Amino acid sequence: MDAVNAGKKAAAIRVVDELVKTDQVLGIGSGSTIVFAVEHIAERVKSEGLKLTCVPTSFQARQLILEHGLTLGDLENFPKLDLAIDGADEVDSELNCIKGGGGCLAQEKVVASCAKKFAVIADDRKDSSHLGQNWHKGIPIEVLPFAYVPVMQKIKTTYGGVPALRMAQSKAGPVVTDNGNFLLDWKFDAEKKWDWNLINTELNLIPGVVDTGLFIHMAFKAYFGTSQGSVSTRTPASNGFH
Ligand SMILES: O=C[C@H](O)[C@H](O)[C@H](O)COP(=O)(O)O
């Protein structure tokens, strides 16, 4: 296993051991880090007989839950979750996150908002003092397909930077999300001090925006794994490592 995956795995194992308990309804995030968490959840279900219901945040998460023989739930039957676990592309000192690098964000945010606790897991490359320090691909923004040009223009006029339509790698044309929408990646000036709570609210008010990859004041704890397998955790209140 390479160094980055070792960090992801260490963070995933730690969060599952620390926070997952029997009889919980769990939100399962998307991306590469969550794969290690689902593997470990499945191991604990087998070895300890934990009774869990797992609510997915994407097509990928749904497949993961099914492949590992876990119990699949949805928000219609389980609108309140005990815990949601998800990866992130970047986490700042207050645990504000950029998400959506893998094309999933809107369902992730809804599921996280329904959980009593939202925990973030990542390798330690994602740990930043401010957003944009280590993540240079911009803020993902999900938009209705027919509105992508006016939304890009409004973002550029209001905030500057470069918004771009995300193009697919193994398909001609744009990335299409699990919700049938397009994604913009807004590269912003990372030197500037941004009020991300305000920016997130304003972006969400642009007609045609479905949601943004800014997860502001949502996470209660972040777990960062290193290539050596150690894990540091951080809460917004503590603002320091344990
Ligand atoms: O779109 C994808 C999700 O927001 C992921 O949780 C995020 O991109 C982090 O992914 P990974 O665990 O692969 O770094």
The ligand as an SDF file (V2000), in Angstrom:
LIG
                    3D

 14 13  0  0  0  0  0  0  0  0999 V2000
  -16.6150   14.0970   -4.5280 O   0  0  0  0  0  0  0  0  0  0  0  0
  -16.1330   13.4210   -3.7170 C   0  0  0  0  0  0  0  0  0  0  0  0
  -16.2410   13.5690   -2.2540 C   0  0  0  0  0  0  0  0  0  0  0  0
  -16.5790   14.8390   -1.7910 O   0  0  0  0  0  0  0  0  0  0  0  0
  -15.0200   13.0120   -1.5460 C   0  0  0  0  0  0  0  0  0  0  0  0
  -15.3990   12.7670   -0.2330 O   0  0  0  0  0  0  0  0  0  0  0  0
  -13.7990   13.9280   -1.5600 C   0  0  0  0  0  0  0  0  0  0  0  0
  -13.4900   14.2860   -2.8840 O   0  0  0  0  0  0  0  0  0  0  0  0
  -12.5890   13.2410   -0.9250 C   0  0  0  0  0  0  0  0  0  0  0  0
  -12.2680   12.1260   -1.6710 O   0  0  0  0  0  0  0  0  0  0  0  0
  -11.0510   11.1590   -1.3360 P   0  0  0  0  0  0  0  0  0  0  0  0
  -11.4320   10.3960   -0.1210 O   0  0  0  0  0  0  0  0  0  0  0  0
  -10.9440   10.2850   -2.5530 O   0  0  0  0  0  0  0  0  0  0  0  0
   -9.8650   12.0260   -1.1250 O   0  0  0  0  0  0  0  0  0  0  0  0
  1  2  2  0
  2  3  1  0
  3  4  1  0
  3  5  1  0
  5  6  1  0
  5  7  1  0
  7  8  1  0
  7  9  1  0
  9 10  1  0
 10 11  1  0
 11 12  2  0
 11 13  1  0
 11 14  1  0
M  END
$$$$
